[in-house]
Amino acid sequence: MSDSDVWLVTGASRGLGRAIVLAALDAGHRVVATVRGAHDLPAHPRLLVTTLDVRDRDRAVAVVAEATAAFGGVDVLVSNAGYGLIGAAEEVSEDEARAIVDTNLLGALWITQAVLPAMRERGAGHVVHVSTVGAVGTMPTLGLYNASKWGLEGFAEALAAEVADLGVRVTIAELGALDTEWGTGSMRFATPLRAYDALRERLFGTSDVPWPAEGTGGGTSPADAAAVLLAHVATPDHRLRVLVGDDAPAQAHAAMRIRLADYARDARWPAD
Ligand SMILES: NC(=O)c1ccc[n+]([C@@H]2O[C@H](COP(=O)([O-])OP(=O)(O)OC[C@H]3O[C@@H](n4cnc5c(N)ncnc54)[C@H](OP(=O)(O)O)[C@@H]3O)[C@@H](O)[C@H]2O)c1
């Protein structure tokens, strides 16, 4: 990648996506930012803002065509759009389950499929998937969110091996808590069942859902997270997974320890 690449960022209206757009512009790149509606991205000669609901596969292809017409192609895709859903497995409706998989998993697949042909032909490109430490472990009542991001990581890890020889690089960014609206205004909620009130009380200090949309998400600032991702893309660091956010390493470590401890109870598990 060079000093003036073309970046395509989904879910760029707010939060991390918006911060990545601003950081990429600051770094001298040309940027295609996709939004679904209102946004306050600045007018900038190196920025094209266009619409994309990531569930719309045809529109994903059209957005890449727009990027190619405007800037000649896409060098770096940041598949960032996504949201969380609070609901125990038993509480989540069919529509809610399908919607989060359509967005967080299939939406990421559609935009990846849209950029890959040209990257493959050029023998260069970088696909960054925004995931979460919740795709290493899980949290009760976030199971469908976890499932959507575990699914994302499944195809992204396979993809990395599929395209490595074709010159295309893949990164999975595993985020810890970021100070965005992900956990507040953006969070969706399944209809609660009383049986899970005590669990919610333990997890969140209240059994009440939905919780208030206002307030801060807490955690790492989106600007700091964007800086980590830009630095990662700019260096020939061929790690597949990058931990982003102050709490991310400890969260991922704790989840891996639990899994390894489980496997270690199998007498056939190899000793270190
Ligand atoms: N914040 C955290 O603590 C955290 C932790 C781990 C992972 N993540 C992941 O980081 C990514 C960015 O989230 P964020 O923290 O920046 O949250 P955010 O502030 O809520 O921003 C989410 C973005 O995704 C967009 N989006 C949602 N559904 C979409 C769809 N169907 N089509 C197109 N765009 C859609 C939103 O667009 P609208 O403005 O139109 O709604 C918004 O731009 C997500 O994938 C999230 O799961 C966040």
The ligand as a Tripos MOL2 file, in Angstrom:
@<TRIPOS>MOLECULE
LIG
   48    52     1     0     0
SMALL
NO_CHARGES

@<TRIPOS>ATOM
      1 N1        -17.9520    0.0520   20.1150 N.am      1 LIG1
      2 C1        -17.5470   -1.1130   20.6050 C.2       1 LIG1
      3 O1        -17.3530   -1.2640   21.8200 O.2       1 LIG1
      4 C2        -17.2800   -2.2520   19.6480 C.ar      1 LIG1
      5 C3        -16.6420   -3.3900   20.1680 C.ar      1 LIG1
      6 C4        -16.3680   -4.4510   19.3220 C.ar      1 LIG1
      7 C5        -16.7230   -4.3700   17.9790 C.ar      1 LIG1
      8 N2        -17.3550   -3.2500   17.5090 N.ar      1 LIG1
      9 C6        -17.7060   -3.2400   16.0810 C.3       1 LIG1
     10 O2        -17.1790   -2.0610   15.4920 O.3       1 LIG1
     11 C7        -17.9540   -1.7270   14.3310 C.3       1 LIG1
     12 C8        -18.2810   -0.2410   14.3650 C.3       1 LIG1
     13 O3        -19.1650    0.0130   15.4340 O.3       1 LIG1
     14 P1        -19.1210    1.3650   16.2700 P.3       1 LIG1
     15 O4        -18.5470    1.0390   17.5940 O.co2     1 LIG1
     16 O5        -18.5180    2.4540   15.4760 O.co2     1 LIG1
     17 O6        -20.6910    1.5920   16.4840 O.3       1 LIG1
     18 P2        -21.6920    2.7650   15.9990 P.3       1 LIG1
     19 O7        -21.2010    4.0690   16.4750 O.co2     1 LIG1
     20 O8        -23.0440    2.2850   16.4230 O.co2     1 LIG1
     21 O9        -21.5790    2.7480   14.3920 O.3       1 LIG1
     22 C9        -22.1060    1.6690   13.6580 C.3       1 LIG1
     23 C10       -22.0900    2.0070   12.1920 C.3       1 LIG1
     24 O10       -22.5780    0.8720   11.4610 O.3       1 LIG1
     25 C11       -23.5890    1.3220   10.5810 C.3       1 LIG1
     26 N3        -24.5500    0.2690   10.2350 N.ar      1 LIG1
     27 C12       -25.2910   -0.5210   11.0570 C.ar      1 LIG1
     28 N4        -26.0700   -1.3460   10.3390 N.ar      1 LIG1
     29 C13       -25.8010   -1.0810    9.0240 C.ar      1 LIG1
     30 C14       -26.2730   -1.5920    7.7880 C.ar      1 LIG1
     31 N5        -27.2150   -2.5620    7.7210 N.pl3     1 LIG1
     32 N6        -25.7780   -1.0980    6.6360 N.ar      1 LIG1
     33 C15       -24.8450   -0.1090    6.6730 C.ar      1 LIG1
     34 N7        -24.3750    0.4430    7.7930 N.ar      1 LIG1
     35 C16       -24.8510   -0.0520    8.9640 C.ar      1 LIG1
     36 C17       -24.2330    2.4980   11.2780 C.3       1 LIG1
     37 O11       -24.9450    3.2760   10.3430 O.3       1 LIG1
     38 P3        -26.2080    4.2260   10.7640 P.3       1 LIG1
     39 O12       -25.6190    5.5080   11.2840 O.co2     1 LIG1
     40 O13       -26.9550    4.3850    9.4820 O.co2     1 LIG1
     41 O14       -26.9770    3.4670   11.8170 O.co2     1 LIG1
     42 C18       -22.9860    3.1880   11.8410 C.3       1 LIG1
     43 O15       -22.3620    3.9550   10.8430 O.3       1 LIG1
     44 C19       -19.1780   -2.6590   14.3570 C.3       1 LIG1
     45 O16       -18.9610   -3.7290   13.4540 O.3       1 LIG1
     46 C20       -19.1870   -3.1670   15.7910 C.3       1 LIG1
     47 O17       -19.8210   -4.4090   15.9230 O.3       1 LIG1
     48 C21       -17.6360   -2.2010   18.3070 C.ar      1 LIG1
@<TRIPOS>BOND
     1     1     2 1
     2     2     3 2
     3     2     4 1
     4     4     5 ar
     5     4    48 ar
     6     5     6 ar
     7     6     7 ar
     8     7     8 ar
     9     8     9 1
    10     8    48 ar
    11     9    10 1
    12     9    46 1
    13    10    11 1
    14    11    12 1
    15    11    44 1
    16    12    13 1
    17    13    14 1
    18    14    15 2
    19    14    16 1
    20    14    17 1
    21    17    18 1
    22    18    19 2
    23    18    20 1
    24    18    21 1
    25    21    22 1
    26    22    23 1
    27    23    24 1
    28    23    42 1
    29    24    25 1
    30    25    26 1
    31    25    36 1
    32    26    27 ar
    33    26    35 ar
    34    27    28 ar
    35    28    29 ar
    36    29    30 ar
    37    29    35 ar
    38    30    31 1
    39    30    32 ar
    40    32    33 ar
    41    33    34 ar
    42    34    35 ar
    43    36    37 1
    44    36    42 1
    45    37    38 1
    46    38    39 2
    47    38    40 1
    48    38    41 1
    49    42    43 1
    50    44    45 1
    51    44    46 1
    52    46    47 1
@<TRIPOS>SUBSTRUCTURE
     1 LIG1         1 GROUP 0 **** ****
